């Protein structure tokens, strides 16, 4: 169980994360003035936070004048960007979805560079739907954009919006991908070194004596496939057995069902013989740690876990998930700076503006050394 003091600090951390997520959603224009804002129940369900935590965040948003509550109708955005200048040069930012922990800090990094150079940002979110990506690309192409930053939608698959990406190249609009890229499109990207991260995560487990290693990966995003690729390469290099049953998969469409208690139970039944698990990100790790706690299992005494993103979500008492560090704010700044360089280079299509961040881990303590048990 969470210690009382620790639980209180965790609640404060959750409130701050939720508030920042909501605030960025509004100020970035993802949800516009007078649009309906997600209800208490929806936010509770999405984040798994208590009613009190959600209510505290919404009360703060209301105090800040970002939302208004209309009795019998719901909650609405009440924010207009007074500083927006339609005459300013603009860049487009297309995101596949806004996670509770990455979106605000990555966006802040992009915005800090772009606004300093006098650019406005038009934000669109596809919710990982290719039809929505096509709609937003067409809309942005009809406006006078100086550049584009795109997070790929269902990026592990070849992208069908070929005509629109060909049009971007034809018009010579500098375009840079973030977090991933499409296998059938040649655009530069700013990403984590996901395959290397998967390899290094598996290597840590192997060096700590683990040989029965399972994983939960996301198959419709390139990050998930790259992390899996690195993982299996490491198993092969160290002669560690791979078992189909120990690898569980989910996608954007079935994520809610797969990460529910019933879904996690099905995954656990297949992987219960594993001494360690590699988890796609800290959101999955948070769900899995809560599931294990409910079953009376302790991390890392009963099972070791490694994750990705260092989101400060997956913490239970004195146990902090060992996680690959996501650069967050810095990733946003590097992306924006590279796009600005591309925008100043007429020959950007023949240059390399990609960047891969090196793999680093946080100071988590969720891996047990079991070499003495071998």
C-alpha positions, -999 to +999 in steps of 0.1 A: +000+000+000+010+036-005+024+053+026+001+081+039+026+109+034+036+095+000+000+091-010-006+128-002+024+139-023+013+116-051-022+132-051-006+166-053+015+154-082-015+140-100-035+172-095-006+193-110-002+169-139-039+170-147-040+208-144-010+212-167-025+188-192-058+206-192-043+241-193-020+232-223-050+216-241-068+249-238-040+274-244-025+255-274-059+256-291-065+218-292-098+226-275-110+260-286-130+288-269-166+278-262-160+241-270-173+217-244-146+205-220-144+169-207-165+162-177-154+151-142-164+115-150-146+114-183-114+128-168-117+103-139-121+074-163-093+086-186-067+091-159-078+068-131-076+097-106-099+102-077-129+125-080-113+149-055-081+152-076-101+159-108-123+184-090-093+203-075-078+206-110-111+218-125-116+243-097-081+258-104-089+260-142-121+278-133-103+302-110-078+309-137-107+318-161-099+290-185-133+272-181-168+280-171-194+256-156-229+259-169-255+243-146-274+215-164-252+218-195-216+211-186-182+227-187-170+249-215-137+265-225-136+303-219-102+312-232-093+334-262-057+339-271-055+377-269-019+376-281-026+357-313-017+376-344-032+364-376-005+383-395+024+363-379+040+335-398+026+301-387+038+265-383+015+235-381+017+209-354-001+176-359-001+152-329-015+116-329-028+120-294-020+140-263-009+118-235-013+131-199+024+132-193+042+140-225+021+164-244+024+196-222+062+194-218+069+186-255+045+213-266+061+238-242+095+231-257+083+237-292+064+268-282+093+283-263+114+283-295+088+292-320+072+322-301+107+336-295+112+337-332+078+352-338+058+322-350+023+311-341+015+274-338-017+258-353-023+225-334-044+195-345-048+161-329-057+130-350-065+107-321-044+081-341-070+081-369-057+083-405-089+099-418-084+127-393-048+131-403-059+135-440-085+161-430-060+182-409-033+180-436-057+193-462-067+221-439-032+231-431-021+229-468-049+253-476-033+279-452+000+297-457+023+276-435+060+282-430+066+246-418+051+215-403+058+193-373+040+159-374+037+130-350+028+100-372-006+084-369-005+046-366+031+050-375+042+014-376+021+009-408+027+024-442+008+057-444-021+059-470-021+097-473+006+096-499-010+122-521-009+148-493+027+141-484+037+143-520+020+177-521+040+189-491+072+180-509+060+196-541+053+228-523+086+226-505+071+230-471+098+221-445+084+191-425+099+174-396+084+143-378+085+140-340+086+107-319+083+085-351+082+085-389+064+066-416+082+036-432+070+047-467+077+084-464+112+100-465+110+128-440+135+136-413+125+131-376+134+139-340+130+108-319+142+087-289+166+059-299+137+034-293+154+002-306+185+009-286+164+017-255+146-016-258+180-034-262+195-016-231+164-023-210+166-060-217+204-059-211+198-045-176+174-073-168+198-100-182+227-086-162+207-088-131+201-126-137+167-126-154+161-152-181+123-154-182+116-119-195+082-109-209+068-077-223+038-056-231+042-036-264+020-013-285+019-025-321+003+004-340+030+029-332+066+028-344+079+034-309+064+001-297+078-019-326+112-004-323+114-011-285+103-047-292+129-050-320+157-039-296+144-062-269+144-094-291+178-085-305+192-083-270+177-117-261+193-132-292+227-116-285+228-130-249+213-164-258+181-158-237+150-178-246+122-160-264+086-172-257+056-161-277+033-163-247+054-139-227+049-111-252+015-093-251+003-067-275-022-038-276-032-010-299-049+025-296-083+009-303-082-018-277-060+000-251-088+006-226-099-030-227-064-045-226-053-023-197-084-029-177-082-053-147-097-081-168-073-074-197-043-073-174-054-105-157-054-122-192-019-108-198-007-119-164-019-155-168+003-158-199+033-141-183+031-152-146+062-174-150+083-144-159+107-129-133+108-095-152+086-075-177+094-047-201+065-023-205+057+000-234+056+031-213+050+045-178+012+047-184+012+009-189+036+005-160+013+025-137-017+002-145+004-029-142+019-019-108-016-012-094-028-046-108+002-064-092-004-046-058-041-057-059-029-093-063-005-089-033+026-090-055+055-067-048+079-049-072+107-058-074+106-086-048+082-108-068+087-093-103+110-068-118+098-041-142+114-017-167+095+010-186+099+040-210+094+078-207+104+085-171+070+102-166+070+101-127+036+082-129+047+047-120+056+050-083+042+028-055+054+036-020+092+035-020+093+018-054+100+039-085+099+023-119+132+021-137+125+039-169+142+052-201+143+090-199+122+108-225+137+143-232+102+159-232+108+197-231+143+193-247+128+171-275+103+199-283+131+225-284+154+204-306+125+198-330+116+235-332+152+246-337+157+220-364+126+230-382+137+267-381+170+256-397+150+238-424+128+268-430+160+288-437+174+262-461+159+260-496+176+227-501+162+211-469+149+181-488+185+170-496+199+176-461+196+156-429+179+173-400+171+142-380+181+138-344+182+107-321+185+112-283+209+089-265+195+063-241+196+072-204+177+057-175+163+074-144+172+063-108+143+038-105+146+008-082+121-017-097+147-043-109+159-070-085+193-087-088+185-124-088+219-137-099+224-154-065+192-174-071+203-188-104 
